[in-house]
Amino acid sequence: MVDPQVMKEQITQIESKREFLLKLLEQPNLGTLRIDVNQAIEEMDDLLEEFKATFPETPDGV
């Protein structure tokens, strides 16, 4: 079983990568890659939403 703190750290890493994708999406020369970047952001959002629904934040921060 995965340690809850390790899982939270991995989710934090995913959130930081999402920010990179958002900045990438601002680039005017993406062409058709824009579709893939949008899809990646949508899938990350779904993952983060499911994680937060499954493991709601507790008072101790885990």
mmJSON file of the N, C-alpha and C atoms, coordinates in Angstrom:
{"data_MODEL":{"atom_site":{
"group_PDB":["ATOM","ATOM","ATOM","ATOM","ATOM","ATOM","ATOM","ATOM","ATOM","ATOM","ATOM","ATOM","ATOM","ATOM","ATOM","ATOM","ATOM","ATOM","ATOM","ATOM","ATOM","ATOM","ATOM","ATOM","ATOM","ATOM","ATOM","ATOM","ATOM","ATOM","ATOM","ATOM","ATOM","ATOM","ATOM","ATOM","ATOM","ATOM","ATOM","ATOM","ATOM","ATOM","ATOM","ATOM","ATOM","ATOM","ATOM","ATOM","ATOM","ATOM","ATOM","ATOM","ATOM","ATOM","ATOM","ATOM","ATOM","ATOM","ATOM","ATOM","ATOM","ATOM","ATOM","ATOM","ATOM","ATOM","ATOM","ATOM","ATOM","ATOM","ATOM","ATOM","ATOM","ATOM","ATOM","ATOM","ATOM","ATOM","ATOM","ATOM","ATOM","ATOM","ATOM","ATOM","ATOM","ATOM","ATOM","ATOM","ATOM","ATOM","ATOM","ATOM","ATOM","ATOM","ATOM","ATOM","ATOM","ATOM","ATOM","ATOM","ATOM","ATOM","ATOM","ATOM","ATOM","ATOM","ATOM","ATOM","ATOM","ATOM","ATOM","ATOM","ATOM","ATOM","ATOM","ATOM","ATOM","ATOM","ATOM","ATOM","ATOM","ATOM","ATOM","ATOM","ATOM","ATOM","ATOM","ATOM","ATOM","ATOM","ATOM","ATOM","ATOM","ATOM","ATOM","ATOM","ATOM","ATOM","ATOM","ATOM","ATOM","ATOM","ATOM","ATOM","ATOM","ATOM","ATOM","ATOM","ATOM","ATOM","ATOM","ATOM","ATOM","ATOM","ATOM","ATOM","ATOM","ATOM","ATOM","ATOM","ATOM","ATOM","ATOM","ATOM","ATOM","ATOM","ATOM","ATOM","ATOM","ATOM","ATOM","ATOM","ATOM","ATOM","ATOM","ATOM","ATOM","ATOM","ATOM","ATOM","ATOM","ATOM","ATOM","ATOM","ATOM","ATOM"],
"id":[1,2,3,4,5,6,7,8,9,10,11,12,13,14,15,16,17,18,19,20,21,22,23,24,25,26,27,28,29,30,31,32,33,34,35,36,37,38,39,40,41,42,43,44,45,46,47,48,49,50,51,52,53,54,55,56,57,58,59,60,61,62,63,64,65,66,67,68,69,70,71,72,73,74,75,76,77,78,79,80,81,82,83,84,85,86,87,88,89,90,91,92,93,94,95,96,97,98,99,100,101,102,103,104,105,106,107,108,109,110,111,112,113,114,115,116,117,118,119,120,121,122,123,124,125,126,127,128,129,130,131,132,133,134,135,136,137,138,139,140,141,142,143,144,145,146,147,148,149,150,151,152,153,154,155,156,157,158,159,160,161,162,163,164,165,166,167,168,169,170,171,172,173,174,175,176,177,178,179,180,181,182,183,184,185,186],
"type_symbol":["N","C","C","N","C","C","N","C","C","N","C","C","N","C","C","N","C","C","N","C","C","N","C","C","N","C","C","N","C","C","N","C","C","N","C","C","N","C","C","N","C","C","N","C","C","N","C","C","N","C","C","N","C","C","N","C","C","N","C","C","N","C","C","N","C","C","N","C","C","N","C","C","N","C","C","N","C","C","N","C","C","N","C","C","N","C","C","N","C","C","N","C","C","N","C","C","N","C","C","N","C","C","N","C","C","N","C","C","N","C","C","N","C","C","N","C","C","N","C","C","N","C","C","N","C","C","N","C","C","N","C","C","N","C","C","N","C","C","N","C","C","N","C","C","N","C","C","N","C","C","N","C","C","N","C","C","N","C","C","N","C","C","N","C","C","N","C","C","N","C","C","N","C","C","N","C","C","N","C","C","N","C","C","N","C","C"],
"label_atom_id":["N","CA","C","N","CA","C","N","CA","C","N","CA","C","N","CA","C","N","CA","C","N","CA","C","N","CA","C","N","CA","C","N","CA","C","N","CA","C","N","CA","C","N","CA","C","N","CA","C","N","CA","C","N","CA","C","N","CA","C","N","CA","C","N","CA","C","N","CA","C","N","CA","C","N","CA","C","N","CA","C","N","CA","C","N","CA","C","N","CA","C","N","CA","C","N","CA","C","N","CA","C","N","CA","C","N","CA","C","N","CA","C","N","CA","C","N","CA","C","N","CA","C","N","CA","C","N","CA","C","N","CA","C","N","CA","C","N","CA","C","N","CA","C","N","CA","C","N","CA","C","N","CA","C","N","CA","C","N","CA","C","N","CA","C","N","CA","C","N","CA","C","N","CA","C","N","CA","C","N","CA","C","N","CA","C","N","CA","C","N","CA","C","N","CA","C","N","CA","C","N","CA","C","N","CA","C","N","CA","C","N","CA","C","N","CA","C"],
"label_alt_id":[null,null,null,null,null,null,null,null,null,null,null,null,null,null,null,null,null,null,null,null,null,null,null,null,null,null,null,null,null,null,null,null,null,null,null,null,null,null,null,null,null,null,null,null,null,null,null,null,null,null,null,null,null,null,null,null,null,null,null,null,null,null,null,null,null,null,null,null,null,null,null,null,null,null,null,null,null,null,null,null,null,null,null,null,null,null,null,null,null,null,null,null,null,null,null,null,null,null,null,null,null,null,null,null,null,null,null,null,null,null,null,null,null,null,null,null,null,null,null,null,null,null,null,null,null,null,null,null,null,null,null,null,null,null,null,null,null,null,null,null,null,null,null,null,null,null,null,null,null,null,null,null,null,null,null,null,null,null,null,null,null,null,null,null,null,null,null,null,null,null,null,null,null,null,null,null,null,null,null,null,null,null,null,null,null,null],
"label_comp_id":["MET","MET","MET","VAL","VAL","VAL","ASP","ASP","ASP","PRO","PRO","PRO","GLN","GLN","GLN","VAL","VAL","VAL","MET","MET","MET","LYS","LYS","LYS","GLU","GLU","GLU","GLN","GLN","GLN","ILE","ILE","ILE","THR","THR","THR","GLN","GLN","GLN","ILE","ILE","ILE","GLU","GLU","GLU","SER","SER","SER","LYS","LYS","LYS","ARG","ARG","ARG","GLU","GLU","GLU","PHE","PHE","PHE","LEU","LEU","LEU","LEU","LEU","LEU","LYS","LYS","LYS","LEU","LEU","LEU","LEU","LEU","LEU","GLU","GLU","GLU","GLN","GLN","GLN","PRO","PRO","PRO","ASN","ASN","ASN","LEU","LEU","LEU","GLY","GLY","GLY","THR","THR","THR","LEU","LEU","LEU","ARG","ARG","ARG","ILE","ILE","ILE","ASP","ASP","ASP","VAL","VAL","VAL","ASN","ASN","ASN","GLN","GLN","GLN","ALA","ALA","ALA","ILE","ILE","ILE","GLU","GLU","GLU","GLU","GLU","GLU","MET","MET","MET","ASP","ASP","ASP","ASP","ASP","ASP","LEU","LEU","LEU","LEU","LEU","LEU","GLU","GLU","GLU","GLU","GLU","GLU","PHE","PHE","PHE","LYS","LYS","LYS","ALA","ALA","ALA","THR","THR","THR","PHE","PHE","PHE","PRO","PRO","PRO","GLU","GLU","GLU","THR","THR","THR","PRO","PRO","PRO","ASP","ASP","ASP","GLY","GLY","GLY","VAL","VAL","VAL"],
"label_asym_id":["A","A","A","A","A","A","A","A","A","A","A","A","A","A","A","A","A","A","A","A","A","A","A","A","A","A","A","A","A","A","A","A","A","A","A","A","A","A","A","A","A","A","A","A","A","A","A","A","A","A","A","A","A","A","A","A","A","A","A","A","A","A","A","A","A","A","A","A","A","A","A","A","A","A","A","A","A","A","A","A","A","A","A","A","A","A","A","A","A","A","A","A","A","A","A","A","A","A","A","A","A","A","A","A","A","A","A","A","A","A","A","A","A","A","A","A","A","A","A","A","A","A","A","A","A","A","A","A","A","A","A","A","A","A","A","A","A","A","A","A","A","A","A","A","A","A","A","A","A","A","A","A","A","A","A","A","A","A","A","A","A","A","A","A","A","A","A","A","A","A","A","A","A","A","A","A","A","A","A","A","A","A","A","A","A","A"],
"label_entity_id":["1","1","1","1","1","1","1","1","1","1","1","1","1","1","1","1","1","1","1","1","1","1","1","1","1","1","1","1","1","1","1","1","1","1","1","1","1","1","1","1","1","1","1","1","1","1","1","1","1","1","1","1","1","1","1","1","1","1","1","1","1","1","1","1","1","1","1","1","1","1","1","1","1","1","1","1","1","1","1","1","1","1","1","1","1","1","1","1","1","1","1","1","1","1","1","1","1","1","1","1","1","1","1","1","1","1","1","1","1","1","1","1","1","1","1","1","1","1","1","1","1","1","1","1","1","1","1","1","1","1","1","1","1","1","1","1","1","1","1","1","1","1","1","1","1","1","1","1","1","1","1","1","1","1","1","1","1","1","1","1","1","1","1","1","1","1","1","1","1","1","1","1","1","1","1","1","1","1","1","1","1","1","1","1","1","1"],
"label_seq_id":[1,1,1,2,2,2,3,3,3,4,4,4,5,5,5,6,6,6,7,7,7,8,8,8,9,9,9,10,10,10,11,11,11,12,12,12,13,13,13,14,14,14,15,15,15,16,16,16,17,17,17,18,18,18,19,19,19,20,20,20,21,21,21,22,22,22,23,23,23,24,24,24,25,25,25,26,26,26,27,27,27,28,28,28,29,29,29,30,30,30,31,31,31,32,32,32,33,33,33,34,34,34,35,35,35,36,36,36,37,37,37,38,38,38,39,39,39,40,40,40,41,41,41,42,42,42,43,43,43,44,44,44,45,45,45,46,46,46,47,47,47,48,48,48,49,49,49,50,50,50,51,51,51,52,52,52,53,53,53,54,54,54,55,55,55,56,56,56,57,57,57,58,58,58,59,59,59,60,60,60,61,61,61,62,62,62],
"pdbx_PDB_ins_code":[null,null,null,null,null,null,null,null,null,null,null,null,null,null,null,null,null,null,null,null,null,null,null,null,null,null,null,null,null,null,null,null,null,null,null,null,null,null,null,null,null,null,null,null,null,null,null,null,null,null,null,null,null,null,null,null,null,null,null,null,null,null,null,null,null,null,null,null,null,null,null,null,null,null,null,null,null,null,null,null,null,null,null,null,null,null,null,null,null,null,null,null,null,null,null,null,null,null,null,null,null,null,null,null,null,null,null,null,null,null,null,null,null,null,null,null,null,null,null,null,null,null,null,null,null,null,null,null,null,null,null,null,null,null,null,null,null,null,null,null,null,null,null,null,null,null,null,null,null,null,null,null,null,null,null,null,null,null,null,null,null,null,null,null,null,null,null,null,null,null,null,null,null,null,null,null,null,null,null,null,null,null,null,null,null,null],
"Cartn_x":[0.845,0.0,0.887,0.456,1.224,0.966,2.05,1.963,1.193,0.221,-0.579,0.271,1.342,2.191,2.899,3.349,4.006,3.012,1.792,0.766,0.481,0.404,0.146,1.291,2.524,3.679,3.618,3.2,3.082,1.995,0.889,-0.184,0.31,1.113,1.688,2.571,3.328,4.158,3.298,2.209,1.292,0.712,0.332,-0.215,0.806,2.082,3.11,3.311,3.188,3.31,2.117,0.977,-0.205,0.065,0.71,1.045,1.962,2.889,3.766,2.954,1.99,1.152,0.331,-0.153,-0.907,-0.033,1.223,2.145,2.458,2.607,2.864,1.704,0.504,-0.689,-0.719,-0.009,0.038,0.944,1.745,2.671,1.889,2.16,1.403,1.759,2.898,3.362,3.122,2.141,1.884,1.257,0.484,-0.181,-1.134,-1.038,-1.958,-1.613,-0.431,-0.094,-1.0,-1.612,-2.536,-3.646,-4.094,-5.136,-4.63,-3.398,-2.822,-2.603,-2.155,-1.929,-3.262,-4.279,-5.612,-6.099,-5.914,-6.339,-5.59,-4.298,-3.499,-3.992,-4.319,-4.82,-6.163,-7.038,-8.345,-8.188,-7.299,-7.098,-6.48,-5.552,-4.974,-6.049,-6.902,-7.984,-8.894,-9.216,-10.043,-9.35,-8.07,-7.306,-7.274,-6.993,-6.923,-8.277,-9.336,-10.687,-11.022,-10.7,-10.962,-10.137,-8.893,-8.042,-8.627,-9.03,-9.569,-10.903,-11.685,-12.952,-12.708,-11.7,-11.397,-10.647,-9.748,-8.938,-9.096,-10.233,-10.438,-9.387,-9.059,-8.072,-8.545,-7.639,-7.968,-7.322,-7.777,-7.218,-5.709,-5.158,-3.709,-2.89,-3.563,-2.858,-2.541,-2.993,-2.71,-3.871],
"Cartn_y":[-1.19,0.0,1.249,2.25,3.486,4.37,4.931,5.857,7.104,7.537,8.72,9.966,10.138,11.317,11.239,10.051,9.862,10.154,9.663,9.899,11.395,12.088,13.533,14.262,13.832,14.449,14.225,13.033,12.747,13.599,13.796,14.65,16.096,16.528,17.878,18.026,16.987,17.017,17.108,16.367,16.409,17.812,18.423,19.79,20.767,20.593,21.506,21.301,20.086,19.821,20.411,20.455,21.064,22.539,23.206,24.619,24.795,23.879,23.936,23.807,22.873,22.692,23.942,24.594,25.833,26.902,27.001,27.968,27.58,26.281,25.794,26.135,26.039,26.317,27.766,28.649,30.065,30.312,29.315,29.473,29.528,30.512,30.666,29.659,28.981,28.103,26.615,26.265,24.864,24.079,24.714,24.025,22.96,21.767,20.698,20.105,20.401,19.936,20.551,21.665,22.328,21.366,20.516,19.536,18.574,18.086,17.146,17.798,19.037,19.744,19.948,20.346,20.506,19.189,18.1,16.785,16.409,16.661,16.352,17.144,18.416,19.252,18.721,18.355,17.812,16.524,15.653,14.393,14.613,15.567,15.903,16.444,17.314,17.868,16.762,15.796,14.661,13.866,13.606,12.857,13.586,14.881,15.662,15.725,15.864,15.898,14.559,13.46,12.135,11.907,12.358,12.194,12.957,14.192,15.013,14.478,13.863,13.268,11.984,11.23,9.967,10.176,11.151,11.444,12.908,13.244,14.648,15.093,16.346,16.921,16.74,16.259,16.071,17.178,17.393,18.47,18.354,17.126,16.977,17.19,17.517,17.872,16.709,15.518,14.352,14.062],
"Cartn_z":[0.0,0.0,0.0,-0.715,-0.837,0.383,0.891,2.019,1.588,2.392,2.011,1.742,2.5,2.291,0.94,0.555,-0.743,-1.865,-1.707,-2.718,-2.853,-1.729,-1.766,-2.468,-2.226,-2.892,-4.401,-4.809,-6.239,-6.882,-6.197,-6.708,-6.824,-5.862,-5.921,-7.155,-7.483,-8.688,-9.945,-9.969,-11.116,-11.264,-10.15,-10.201,-10.757,-10.399,-10.915,-12.417,-12.885,-14.323,-15.088,-14.432,-15.045,-15.324,-14.385,-14.573,-15.788,-15.978,-17.15,-18.436,-18.443,-19.632,-19.924,-18.887,-19.098,-19.747,-19.314,-19.916,-21.357,-21.596,-22.947,-23.874,-23.357,-24.15,-24.635,-23.956,-24.344,-25.546,-25.921,-27.042,-28.357,-29.19,-30.428,-31.522,-31.4,-32.469,-32.191,-31.391,-31.056,-32.203,-33.0,-34.102,-33.578,-34.159,-33.766,-32.396,-31.872,-30.522,-29.463,-29.803,-28.878,-28.435,-29.352,-29.035,-27.963,-28.131,-27.163,-25.801,-25.808,-24.547,-23.832,-24.577,-23.979,-23.383,-24.106,-23.628,-22.351,-22.311,-21.122,-19.915,-20.12,-19.029,-18.534,-19.448,-19.06,-18.254,-18.702,-17.99,-16.618,-16.521,-15.215,-14.287,-14.823,-14.01,-13.48,-14.352,-13.926,-12.825,-13.003,-12.008,-10.671,-10.712,-9.483,-8.783,-9.562,-9.002,-8.328,-8.998,-8.425,-7.163,-7.18,-5.997,-4.812,-5.053,-3.966,-3.454,-4.336,-3.907,-3.112,-3.499,-2.836,-1.528,-1.517,-0.335,0.053,0.649,1.025,2.054,1.997,2.905,4.339,5.197,6.6,7.423,8.645,9.474,9.702,9.688,9.909,8.643,7.513,6.287,5.375,5.708,4.86,3.971],
"occupancy":[1.0,1.0,1.0,1.0,1.0,1.0,1.0,1.0,1.0,1.0,1.0,1.0,1.0,1.0,1.0,1.0,1.0,1.0,1.0,1.0,1.0,1.0,1.0,1.0,1.0,1.0,1.0,1.0,1.0,1.0,1.0,1.0,1.0,1.0,1.0,1.0,1.0,1.0,1.0,1.0,1.0,1.0,1.0,1.0,1.0,1.0,1.0,1.0,1.0,1.0,1.0,1.0,1.0,1.0,1.0,1.0,1.0,1.0,1.0,1.0,1.0,1.0,1.0,1.0,1.0,1.0,1.0,1.0,1.0,1.0,1.0,1.0,1.0,1.0,1.0,1.0,1.0,1.0,1.0,1.0,1.0,1.0,1.0,1.0,1.0,1.0,1.0,1.0,1.0,1.0,1.0,1.0,1.0,1.0,1.0,1.0,1.0,1.0,1.0,1.0,1.0,1.0,1.0,1.0,1.0,1.0,1.0,1.0,1.0,1.0,1.0,1.0,1.0,1.0,1.0,1.0,1.0,1.0,1.0,1.0,1.0,1.0,1.0,1.0,1.0,1.0,1.0,1.0,1.0,1.0,1.0,1.0,1.0,1.0,1.0,1.0,1.0,1.0,1.0,1.0,1.0,1.0,1.0,1.0,1.0,1.0,1.0,1.0,1.0,1.0,1.0,1.0,1.0,1.0,1.0,1.0,1.0,1.0,1.0,1.0,1.0,1.0,1.0,1.0,1.0,1.0,1.0,1.0,1.0,1.0,1.0,1.0,1.0,1.0,1.0,1.0,1.0,1.0,1.0,1.0,1.0,1.0,1.0,1.0,1.0,1.0],
"B_iso_or_equiv":[0.0,0.0,0.0,0.0,0.0,0.0,0.0,0.0,0.0,0.0,0.0,0.0,0.0,0.0,0.0,0.0,0.0,0.0,0.0,0.0,0.0,0.0,0.0,0.0,0.0,0.0,0.0,0.0,0.0,0.0,0.0,0.0,0.0,0.0,0.0,0.0,0.0,0.0,0.0,0.0,0.0,0.0,0.0,0.0,0.0,0.0,0.0,0.0,0.0,0.0,0.0,0.0,0.0,0.0,0.0,0.0,0.0,0.0,0.0,0.0,0.0,0.0,0.0,0.0,0.0,0.0,0.0,0.0,0.0,0.0,0.0,0.0,0.0,0.0,0.0,0.0,0.0,0.0,0.0,0.0,0.0,0.0,0.0,0.0,0.0,0.0,0.0,0.0,0.0,0.0,0.0,0.0,0.0,0.0,0.0,0.0,0.0,0.0,0.0,0.0,0.0,0.0,0.0,0.0,0.0,0.0,0.0,0.0,0.0,0.0,0.0,0.0,0.0,0.0,0.0,0.0,0.0,0.0,0.0,0.0,0.0,0.0,0.0,0.0,0.0,0.0,0.0,0.0,0.0,0.0,0.0,0.0,0.0,0.0,0.0,0.0,0.0,0.0,0.0,0.0,0.0,0.0,0.0,0.0,0.0,0.0,0.0,0.0,0.0,0.0,0.0,0.0,0.0,0.0,0.0,0.0,0.0,0.0,0.0,0.0,0.0,0.0,0.0,0.0,0.0,0.0,0.0,0.0,0.0,0.0,0.0,0.0,0.0,0.0,0.0,0.0,0.0,0.0,0.0,0.0,0.0,0.0,0.0,0.0,0.0,0.0],
"pdbx_formal_charge":[null,null,null,null,null,null,null,null,null,null,null,null,null,null,null,null,null,null,null,null,null,null,null,null,null,null,null,null,null,null,null,null,null,null,null,null,null,null,null,null,null,null,null,null,null,null,null,null,null,null,null,null,null,null,null,null,null,null,null,null,null,null,null,null,null,null,null,null,null,null,null,null,null,null,null,null,null,null,null,null,null,null,null,null,null,null,null,null,null,null,null,null,null,null,null,null,null,null,null,null,null,null,null,null,null,null,null,null,null,null,null,null,null,null,null,null,null,null,null,null,null,null,null,null,null,null,null,null,null,null,null,null,null,null,null,null,null,null,null,null,null,null,null,null,null,null,null,null,null,null,null,null,null,null,null,null,null,null,null,null,null,null,null,null,null,null,null,null,null,null,null,null,null,null,null,null,null,null,null,null,null,null,null,null,null,null],
"auth_seq_id":[1,1,1,2,2,2,3,3,3,4,4,4,5,5,5,6,6,6,7,7,7,8,8,8,9,9,9,10,10,10,11,11,11,12,12,12,13,13,13,14,14,14,15,15,15,16,16,16,17,17,17,18,18,18,19,19,19,20,20,20,21,21,21,22,22,22,23,23,23,24,24,24,25,25,25,26,26,26,27,27,27,28,28,28,29,29,29,30,30,30,31,31,31,32,32,32,33,33,33,34,34,34,35,35,35,36,36,36,37,37,37,38,38,38,39,39,39,40,40,40,41,41,41,42,42,42,43,43,43,44,44,44,45,45,45,46,46,46,47,47,47,48,48,48,49,49,49,50,50,50,51,51,51,52,52,52,53,53,53,54,54,54,55,55,55,56,56,56,57,57,57,58,58,58,59,59,59,60,60,60,61,61,61,62,62,62],
"auth_comp_id":["MET","MET","MET","VAL","VAL","VAL","ASP","ASP","ASP","PRO","PRO","PRO","GLN","GLN","GLN","VAL","VAL","VAL","MET","MET","MET","LYS","LYS","LYS","GLU","GLU","GLU","GLN","GLN","GLN","ILE","ILE","ILE","THR","THR","THR","GLN","GLN","GLN","ILE","ILE","ILE","GLU","GLU","GLU","SER","SER","SER","LYS","LYS","LYS","ARG","ARG","ARG","GLU","GLU","GLU","PHE","PHE","PHE","LEU","LEU","LEU","LEU","LEU","LEU","LYS","LYS","LYS","LEU","LEU","LEU","LEU","LEU","LEU","GLU","GLU","GLU","GLN","GLN","GLN","PRO","PRO","PRO","ASN","ASN","ASN","LEU","LEU","LEU","GLY","GLY","GLY","THR","THR","THR","LEU","LEU","LEU","ARG","ARG","ARG","ILE","ILE","ILE","ASP","ASP","ASP","VAL","VAL","VAL","ASN","ASN","ASN","GLN","GLN","GLN","ALA","ALA","ALA","ILE","ILE","ILE","GLU","GLU","GLU","GLU","GLU","GLU","MET","MET","MET","ASP","ASP","ASP","ASP","ASP","ASP","LEU","LEU","LEU","LEU","LEU","LEU","GLU","GLU","GLU","GLU","GLU","GLU","PHE","PHE","PHE","LYS","LYS","LYS","ALA","ALA","ALA","THR","THR","THR","PHE","PHE","PHE","PRO","PRO","PRO","GLU","GLU","GLU","THR","THR","THR","PRO","PRO","PRO","ASP","ASP","ASP","GLY","GLY","GLY","VAL","VAL","VAL"],
"auth_asym_id":["A","A","A","A","A","A","A","A","A","A","A","A","A","A","A","A","A","A","A","A","A","A","A","A","A","A","A","A","A","A","A","A","A","A","A","A","A","A","A","A","A","A","A","A","A","A","A","A","A","A","A","A","A","A","A","A","A","A","A","A","A","A","A","A","A","A","A","A","A","A","A","A","A","A","A","A","A","A","A","A","A","A","A","A","A","A","A","A","A","A","A","A","A","A","A","A","A","A","A","A","A","A","A","A","A","A","A","A","A","A","A","A","A","A","A","A","A","A","A","A","A","A","A","A","A","A","A","A","A","A","A","A","A","A","A","A","A","A","A","A","A","A","A","A","A","A","A","A","A","A","A","A","A","A","A","A","A","A","A","A","A","A","A","A","A","A","A","A","A","A","A","A","A","A","A","A","A","A","A","A","A","A","A","A","A","A"],
"auth_atom_id":["N","CA","C","N","CA","C","N","CA","C","N","CA","C","N","CA","C","N","CA","C","N","CA","C","N","CA","C","N","CA","C","N","CA","C","N","CA","C","N","CA","C","N","CA","C","N","CA","C","N","CA","C","N","CA","C","N","CA","C","N","CA","C","N","CA","C","N","CA","C","N","CA","C","N","CA","C","N","CA","C","N","CA","C","N","CA","C","N","CA","C","N","CA","C","N","CA","C","N","CA","C","N","CA","C","N","CA","C","N","CA","C","N","CA","C","N","CA","C","N","CA","C","N","CA","C","N","CA","C","N","CA","C","N","CA","C","N","CA","C","N","CA","C","N","CA","C","N","CA","C","N","CA","C","N","CA","C","N","CA","C","N","CA","C","N","CA","C","N","CA","C","N","CA","C","N","CA","C","N","CA","C","N","CA","C","N","CA","C","N","CA","C","N","CA","C","N","CA","C","N","CA","C","N","CA","C","N","CA","C","N","CA","C","N","CA","C"],
"pdbx_PDB_model_num":[1,1,1,1,1,1,1,1,1,1,1,1,1,1,1,1,1,1,1,1,1,1,1,1,1,1,1,1,1,1,1,1,1,1,1,1,1,1,1,1,1,1,1,1,1,1,1,1,1,1,1,1,1,1,1,1,1,1,1,1,1,1,1,1,1,1,1,1,1,1,1,1,1,1,1,1,1,1,1,1,1,1,1,1,1,1,1,1,1,1,1,1,1,1,1,1,1,1,1,1,1,1,1,1,1,1,1,1,1,1,1,1,1,1,1,1,1,1,1,1,1,1,1,1,1,1,1,1,1,1,1,1,1,1,1,1,1,1,1,1,1,1,1,1,1,1,1,1,1,1,1,1,1,1,1,1,1,1,1,1,1,1,1,1,1,1,1,1,1,1,1,1,1,1,1,1,1,1,1,1,1,1,1,1,1,1]
}}}
